[in-house]
Amino acid sequence: MGRVTKLSIKNYKSIHERVDLAFPEAGPLVIVGPNNTGKSNLMRALELVLGESWPGSYQPEDHDFFGRDPSNLPLEIVVEVEDVLHGHKYGTTAVKAFIVRHTGGDDRPYCMVMNDGAENTYVSNETRDQCRSILIGADRRLSYQLGYSSKFTFLSKLMKQFHQSLTEDKDRVKGLKDKFEEIRQSFEGIKEFSVFTDELQKQMDDFSRNLEYRLEVDFSAYDPSNYFRSLRVQPVQDGEVRTLEELGTGQEQVLALSFAYAYAKAFHGKAEGLVLIIEEPEAHLHPLAQQWVSRKVHEFAKTGGIQVAITTHSPAFLNVLNLEGLVLVGKENGATRVKQLSKEALSEACAKTGAKATPDTILPFYAAAATQEILSGFFARKIVLVEGPTEALALPIYLERTGLNPLKEGIAVIPVHGVGNLAKWWRFFAAYSIPTYPIFDNDAKDDADQKKRSDLLTALGIDAKTQAKLLSSTEWIIQSNVAIFGKNFEECLRSVFGDKYQALEKEAQDRFGLFPERSKPLIARNVAERISVDAGSNHEKKLKEFCSAVDAMKI
């Protein structure tokens, strides 16, 4: 079966300079990033080349060119493949890529590149069928995919394979014809059916008298060319057949994924290569269902015999062990840019900032410490890394009250479960060029020898002399690339706000039954929500300084 190895695009929609996406060998291609960065355009480009429409008929409109400017040429989409063979009178030749290209001239827009580099504008259906894509868009048109309106729908492709398998046995075909002839005769025994078919044929004959060919109506149950088109896929609930329209959208996509998986398993090694493109598989699913669908997507991309490419806004679909299939999409000067790292590239980036990383250990190292909350940083424009839940619950409130709304600005405040994990995750997100601002305190309880905090400061490029000063401070220090909450978060804020901070802590304990030893994060959030920020006060100045540092952070 054919498979896609690489997708390259330039001057198509939001994509200007060439972007490249490498398809992983055993896992889904997962495309993430903020809204309106071009994720769907990447998938539309792949579908344009491998989908049901004939690429040679594609005529781009103004909005298909980057910047809506047709002078941005060439518009080019290259899908590199392997295990695709083109048959000709001299034998077969390996195909290296399929290309859709517009140069503004008279060149044919669609061709394939042979293994020797030569371009061939004659692409047969037999060649193209060896590597096809099916798009499950955000609208989840399952009724379309499970119908016969196109030969490229799920059901049409499935029935084509059934038909080929069935007709290989001539005796079986004859037996089926005999049985279905009995069924047809049973129908003709119904008076109303006989009258209807006779009258329909009579009217068809009458209407078609001036045609060069005669139209006939055939209600036979079977012939080798159309029997399987009479089969239908129908959902059943409590033993009763339902329509596809009765399904919830979440149920629709689960059924679509199940159908694709079963298709690939049934015809593995026999059917054409299949790339299943799914836009936002998390849509309409509750969190637990998202996690289950994510697991199934990764499983059948690894073992099901099909390739999967998804766009998603959910960290449930991210798997660090499949990091090489992760594509982070952003925009730079109005154009879509992508960041996709191999394990070699990630380990090299981490090693440059002091980590002891190797390609063989880097992915398990991060997978062991990853959580969905941490991986949600891939959907943020900026990240604030904190040690634990206390800062994660309270700091967004202080930022918003000082004029910087984290939700509006796409800033994620993420707890990494300990000071020792700050350097690790700062290196990780820095490798993906996501601006990341780490915060820690100088509580020595979890870092008596200062090695964990020193590792972070070394990664940030801070020299040993400055490190010694920072690590001995009991004040709230705010720098352009890091903040330190003195001895610890609570004591620092008590010092900044004075007695009213402690008074609100006690009130939260008495009023809501929140105890410091078990509910410290909830107390800190409650205080942040209720404490007054006085105009012109020292604590307002300190909060604004902190807010400015977070707002201005860069990679």
C-alpha positions in Angstrom: 0.0 0.0 0.0 1.1 3.5 -0.7 1.8 5.9 2.1 2.6 9.6 2.5 6.0 10.5 3.8 6.0 14.3 3.5 3.8 17.3 2.6 5.3 20.5 1.3 3.3 23.7 0.5 4.0 27.2 -0.7 1.9 30.2 -1.6 -1.4 28.4 -0.8 -3.9 30.4 1.3 -2.2 31.5 4.5 1.1 29.7 3.6 3.7 31.8 1.9 7.3 30.5 2.2 7.5 26.7 1.9 6.4 24.7 4.9 7.2 21.0 5.3 5.4 18.3 7.3 7.0 14.9 7.8 4.6 12.0 8.4 5.6 9.7 11.3 6.0 6.0 10.5 3.9 4.7 13.4 1.5 7.3 14.7 -0.8 10.1 13.7 0.3 13.5 12.4 -1.1 15.9 15.0 -1.4 19.5 14.1 -1.9 22.0 16.9 -1.7 25.7 17.5 -3.8 28.8 18.2 -6.9 29.6 16.2 -6.5 31.3 12.8 -3.0 30.1 12.2 -3.6 27.9 9.1 -4.1 24.4 10.5 -7.0 23.6 8.3 -5.2 25.0 5.3 -2.5 22.4 5.7 -5.2 19.6 5.7 -7.0 21.2 2.8 -3.8 21.1 0.7 -3.3 17.4 1.4 -7.0 16.7 0.5 -6.6 18.7 -2.7 -3.9 16.4 -4.0 -5.1 13.0 -2.6 -8.9 13.6 -2.2 -11.9 12.7 -4.3 -11.7 15.7 -6.7 -9.5 15.3 -9.7 -6.5 17.7 -9.0 -6.0 18.4 -12.7 -9.3 20.2 -12.7 -8.3 22.6 -9.8 -8.4 26.2 -10.8 -7.4 28.4 -7.9 -9.3 31.5 -7.1 -7.8 34.7 -5.6 -8.4 33.5 -2.1 -6.4 30.4 -2.8 -3.2 32.4 -3.2 -1.2 33.8 -0.3 -2.4 37.2 0.6 -5.3 36.8 -2.0 -2.7 37.8 -4.5 -2.4 35.7 -7.7 1.0 37.0 -8.4 2.4 35.0 -5.5 3.7 32.1 -7.6 4.2 29.3 -7.9 1.3 28.0 -5.8 2.6 24.5 -5.1 1.6 21.5 -3.1 3.9 18.4 -3.1 2.9 15.1 -1.5 5.8 12.8 -1.3 4.9 9.1 -1.2 6.4 5.6 -1.1 5.3 2.2 -2.3 3.3 3.7 -5.1 3.9 2.2 -8.6 2.9 3.6 -11.9 2.1 0.9 -14.5 2.9 1.3 -18.2 3.6 -0.8 -21.3 7.2 -1.4 -20.3 6.4 -2.4 -16.7 6.1 -0.3 -13.5 8.0 2.7 -12.2 8.1 3.9 -8.6 6.3 7.3 -7.9 8.1 9.7 -5.6 5.5 12.5 -5.4 2.2 13.9 -6.6 2.2 17.7 -7.3 -0.4 20.4 -7.8 1.3 23.4 -9.2 0.2 26.7 -10.7 2.8 28.9 -12.3 0.6 31.4 -14.1 1.5 29.8 -17.4 0.0 27.0 -19.5 1.7 24.2 -17.6 -0.6 21.4 -16.6 -1.4 21.9 -12.9 -1.2 18.2 -11.9 1.6 15.7 -12.3 3.6 13.0 -10.6 7.3 12.8 -10.0 8.9 9.5 -10.8 11.8 8.0 -8.8 14.3 9.3 -11.3 13.1 12.9 -10.9 11.2 13.1 -14.2 7.7 14.6 -14.1 4.8 12.8 -15.7 1.5 14.6 -16.4 -0.3 11.4 -17.1 -1.6 10.2 -13.8 -3.9 7.2 -14.0 -6.7 6.4 -11.6 -5.0 3.1 -10.9 -1.8 5.0 -9.8 -3.7 7.6 -7.8 -5.8 5.0 -6.0 -2.8 3.6 -4.3 -2.7 6.5 -2.0 -5.9 8.3 -1.2 -7.3 10.6 1.5 -10.7 10.9 3.1 -11.5 14.1 5.0 -13.8 14.1 8.0 -14.4 17.8 8.3 -15.6 19.6 11.4 -19.2 19.3 10.1 -18.9 15.5 10.3 -20.8 14.7 7.1 -21.3 11.0 8.1 -24.4 10.6 6.0 -22.3 11.5 2.9 -19.4 9.2 3.8 -21.8 6.3 4.4 -23.6 6.8 1.1 -22.9 6.3 -2.6 -22.9 9.9 -3.9 -19.3 9.5 -4.8 -17.0 6.6 -5.5 -14.6 8.0 -2.9 -16.9 7.8 0.1 -16.2 5.3 2.9 -19.1 3.1 1.8 -18.3 3.1 -1.9 -14.7 2.3 -1.3 -15.7 -0.5 1.0 -18.2 -2.0 -1.4 -15.7 -1.9 -4.2 -13.4 -4.1 -2.2 -16.2 -6.4 -1.3 -17.2 -6.7 -4.9 -13.7 -7.5 -6.1 -13.4 -10.2 -3.4 -16.8 -11.8 -4.2 -16.4 -11.9 -8.0 -13.1 -13.8 -7.7 -15.2 -16.9 -7.1 -17.4 -17.6 -10.2 -19.4 -20.4 -8.6 -20.3 -18.1 -5.7 -21.5 -15.4 -8.2 -23.7 -17.9 -10.0 -25.2 -19.2 -6.7 -26.0 -15.6 -5.6 -27.6 -14.9 -9.0 -29.8 -17.9 -8.7 -30.9 -17.0 -5.1 -31.6 -13.4 -6.0 -33.6 -14.4 -9.1 -35.9 -16.2 -6.7 -36.2 -13.0 -4.6 -37.0 -11.0 -7.7 -39.7 -13.4 -8.8 -41.2 -13.2 -5.3 -41.5 -9.4 -5.7 -43.1 -9.8 -9.1 -45.7 -12.0 -7.4 -47.0 -8.9 -5.7 -49.7 -7.4 -7.9 -48.9 -3.8 -7.0 -45.2 -4.2 -7.6 -45.9 -5.8 -11.0 -48.3 -3.0 -12.0 -45.9 -0.3 -10.9 -42.9 -1.7 -12.8 -44.9 -2.3 -16.0 -46.4 1.2 -15.9 -43.0 2.7 -15.1 -41.4 0.9 -18.0 -44.2 1.9 -20.3 -43.7 5.6 -19.4 -40.0 5.4 -19.7 -40.4 3.9 -23.2 -42.8 6.7 -24.2 -40.5 9.5 -22.9 -37.4 8.0 -24.5 -38.7 7.4 -28.0 -36.6 10.2 -29.5 -33.4 9.1 -27.8 -30.7 7.1 -29.6 -30.7 4.5 -26.8 -33.5 2.9 -24.9 -33.9 3.4 -21.1 -34.9 0.4 -19.1 -35.9 -0.1 -15.5 -34.4 -3.1 -13.7 -35.5 -4.0 -10.2 -33.5 -7.2 -10.1 -31.8 -7.7 -6.7 -28.4 -8.6 -8.0 -26.0 -8.4 -10.8 -22.2 -8.4 -10.4 -22.0 -4.6 -11.0 -24.5 -3.2 -8.6 -25.4 -5.7 -5.9 -23.3 -4.1 -3.2 -24.7 -0.7 -3.9 -27.9 -1.9 -2.3 -26.2 -2.4 1.1 -26.6 0.3 3.7 -24.9 1.1 7.0 -27.5 1.9 9.6 -27.1 2.7 13.3 -29.1 0.5 15.7 -30.3 1.5 19.2 -32.0 -0.9 21.6 -32.6 -3.3 18.6 -34.3 -0.6 16.4 -32.8 0.8 13.3 -32.1 4.6 13.5 -31.2 7.1 10.8 -27.8 8.8 10.7 -29.6 12.1 11.4 -30.6 10.8 14.8 -27.0 10.3 15.9 -25.3 12.9 18.1 -22.3 14.4 16.4 -20.0 12.7 18.9 -21.6 9.4 18.0 -21.2 10.1 14.3 -17.4 10.7 14.5 -16.9 7.6 16.7 -18.8 5.6 14.0 -16.7 7.2 11.3 -13.5 6.3 13.0 -14.7 2.7 13.7 -15.7 2.4 10.0 -12.3 3.5 8.8 -10.5 1.2 11.2 -12.6 -1.8 10.3 -12.0 -1.0 6.6 -8.3 -0.9 7.0 -8.2 -4.1 9.1 -10.3 -6.0 6.6 -8.3 -5.1 3.5 -4.8 -4.5 5.0 -2.3 -5.2 2.3 -5.0 -5.4 -0.3 -6.8 -2.1 -0.3 -5.3 1.2 -1.5 -3.3 3.3 0.9 -5.6 5.5 3.0 -4.9 8.8 4.8 -7.7 9.7 7.1 -7.9 13.4 7.8 -9.9 14.4 10.8 -10.6 18.0 11.8 -11.0 18.5 15.5 -11.8 14.9 16.6 -12.5 16.3 20.1 -15.5 18.3 18.9 -18.8 17.4 20.6 -17.1 14.8 22.9 -17.0 15.1 26.7 -13.4 14.9 28.2 -13.4 11.2 29.0 -14.7 10.4 25.5 -11.9 12.6 24.0 -9.3 10.6 25.9 -10.8 7.3 24.7 -11.0 8.5 21.0 -7.4 9.8 21.3 -6.2 6.4 22.4 -8.0 4.7 19.6 -6.6 7.2 17.0 -3.1 6.5 18.2 -3.7 2.7 18.2 -5.0 2.4 14.7 -2.5 4.9 13.3 0.2 2.6 14.7 -1.3 -0.8 13.9 -4.4 -0.3 11.7 -2.7 0.0 8.3 -3.9 3.5 7.6 -2.3 6.9 8.2 -4.1 9.6 10.3 -3.7 13.3 10.2 -5.7 15.5 12.7 -6.0 19.1 13.7 -6.9 19.5 17.3 -7.4 22.0 20.1 -7.3 19.4 22.8 -4.2 18.2 24.8 -6.0 14.8 25.1 -4.7 14.0 21.6 -1.1 14.8 22.3 1.3 12.0 23.1 5.0 12.8 23.9 6.1 9.4 22.6 4.6 10.5 19.3 6.4 13.8 19.4 7.9 13.4 15.9 4.3 13.5 14.6 3.5 16.7 16.4 3.3 19.9 14.3 3.0 23.3 16.1 1.5 25.9 13.8 1.8 29.6 14.3 1.9 32.8 12.3 4.8 35.0 11.5 4.3 38.3 9.5 0.8 37.0 8.6 2.0 33.7 7.2 1.6 30.2 8.5 4.8 28.7 9.9 5.3 25.2 11.4 7.6 23.7 13.9 8.1 19.9 13.9 11.0 18.4 15.9 12.6 15.0 15.6 13.9 13.4 18.8 17.4 14.3 17.6 16.5 18.0 17.2 14.8 18.1 20.6 17.7 16.5 22.4 20.1 18.8 20.6 18.1 21.9 21.6 17.9 20.8 25.2 21.6 19.9 25.3 22.5 23.5 24.2 21.0 24.8 27.4 22.7 22.4 29.7 20.6 19.3 29.7 22.1 15.8 29.5 19.9 14.5 26.7 20.2 11.9 24.0 17.8 11.0 21.1 17.2 7.6 22.7 16.2 8.9 26.1 14.6 12.3 25.4 11.0 11.2 24.6 10.6 8.7 27.5 12.1 11.4 29.8 9.4 13.9 28.9 6.6 11.4 28.6 7.2 10.3 32.2 6.5 13.8 33.5 3.9 15.0 31.0 0.3 15.8 31.9 -2.5 17.1 29.8 -2.2 20.4 31.7 1.4 20.8 30.8 0.9 19.8 27.2 -1.9 22.4 27.0 1.0 24.9 26.6 1.1 23.9 22.9 -2.2 25.8 22.5 -0.9 29.0 24.2 0.8 32.0 22.8 2.8 32.4 25.9 3.5 30.3 29.0 4.1 31.0 32.6 5.6 28.0 34.3 5.1 27.7 38.1 6.0 25.0 40.6 2.5 24.0 41.8 -1.2 24.6 42.0 -1.1 27.5 44.4 0.6 29.9 41.9 -1.4 28.4 39.0 -4.7 29.3 40.7 -3.7 32.7 42.1 -1.4 34.3 39.6 -3.9 34.6 36.7 -6.2 36.6 39.0 -3.4 39.0 39.9 -2.5 39.4 36.3 -6.0 40.2 35.2 -6.6 42.6 38.0 -3.4 44.5 36.9 -4.5 44.8 33.3 -3.3 41.6 31.6 -6.1 39.1 30.9 -4.3 35.7 30.5 -7.3 34.1 28.8 -7.7 37.0 26.3 -4.0 37.1 25.5 -3.6 33.3 25.2 -1.2 33.1 28.3 -1.3 29.7 30.0 -0.1 29.5 33.7 1.0 25.9 34.0 2.1 24.0 37.2 4.9 21.5 36.6 4.8 19.7 40.0 8.0 20.8 41.6 10.9 23.2 41.2 12.9 20.4 39.6 10.7 20.2 36.6 10.9 23.9 35.7 14.2 23.7 33.7 12.9 20.5 32.0 9.7 22.1 30.7 11.3 25.5 30.0 13.8 23.7 27.7 10.9 21.8 26.0 8.8 24.7 25.2 11.8 26.9 24.3 12.7 24.2 21.7 9.3 24.9 20.1 9.9 28.7 20.3 7.0 29.3 22.6 7.8 32.3 24.9 8.0 30.8 28.4 8.4 32.6 31.7 9.4 30.5 34.7 8.7 31.4 38.3 10.0 29.7 41.5 10.6 30.5 45.1 13.7 30.0 47.3 12.2 27.5 49.7 15.1 25.1 50.2 12.8 22.3 51.4 12.7 20.6 48.0 16.1 21.9 46.7 18.6 22.1 49.6 21.7 22.1 47.4 20.2 24.6 45.0 21.0 22.3 42.0 17.4 22.3 40.6 17.1 26.1 40.7 20.6 26.6 39.4 19.9 24.3 36.5 17.0 26.5 35.5 19.0 29.7 35.8 21.9 28.1 33.8 19.4 27.2 31.0 18.3 30.9 31.0 21.9 32.0 30.4 22.4 33.6 33.9 26.0 33.6 35.1 27.2 32.0 38.4 27.7 35.3 40.2 24.2 36.5 39.5 22.8 33.1 40.3 24.3 33.3 43.8 22.6 36.6 44.4 19.2 35.4 43.1 19.2 32.2 45.0 20.0 33.9 48.4 17.3 36.5 48.1 14.1 36.6 50.2 12.5 39.4 48.2 10.2 39.2 45.2 12.6 39.5 42.3 11.2 40.2 38.8 13.4 40.0 35.8 12.7 39.9 32.1 13.1 36.1 31.9 12.4 34.8 35.4 10.6 35.8 38.7 11.5 34.6 42.2 9.0 34.8 45.0 11.5 35.2 47.9 11.3 32.5 50.5 8.0 31.3 49.2 4.8 32.5 47.4 2.7 33.1 50.5 5.3 34.9 52.6 6.3 37.0 49.7 2.7 38.3 49.2 2.2 38.8 52.9 5.2 41.0 52.9 4.0 42.9 49.8 0.4 43.4 50.9 0.9 43.6 54.7 -1.6 42.5 57.4 -4.7 42.5 55.1 -3.3 39.5 53.2 -3.0 37.4 56.4 -6.5 38.6 57.5 -8.0 37.3 54.3 -6.2 34.0 54.7 -7.7 33.6 58.1 -11.2 34.6 56.9 -11.0 32.0 54.1 -10.1 29.3 56.7 -12.9 30.3 59.1 -15.6 31.0 56.5 -15.1 28.1 54.1 -13.3 25.5 56.2 -10.1 25.7 54.2 -7.1 24.5 56.1 -3.5 25.5 55.1 -2.1 22.0 55.3 -4.7 20.7 52.8 -6.1 23.7 51.0 -3.3 26.1 50.5 -4.0 26.6 46.7 -7.7 27.4 47.4 -6.8 29.8 50.2 -4.4 31.6 47.8 -7.1 31.9 45.1 -9.7 33.1 47.6 -7.3 35.9 48.8 -6.4 36.9 45.2 -10.1 37.3 44.3 -10.9 39.4 47.4 -7.8 41.5 48.2 -7.9 45.2 47.3 -5.2 46.6 45.0 -4.8 50.2 46.1 -3.9 52.7 43.4 -0.4 54.1 43.8 0.5 51.6 46.5 3.8 49.6 46.6 1.9 46.4 46.0 0.2 47.8 42.9 3.6 48.9 41.6 5.0 45.5 42.2 2.1 43.7 40.5 2.3 46.0 37.5 6.1 45.3 37.2 5.3 41.6 37.3 2.5 42.0 34.8 4.8 44.0 32.4 7.5 41.3 32.6 5.0 38.5 31.7 3.5 40.6 28.9 6.9 41.4 27.4 8.4 38.0 27.5 10.0 36.6 24.4 11.8 33.5 23.5 
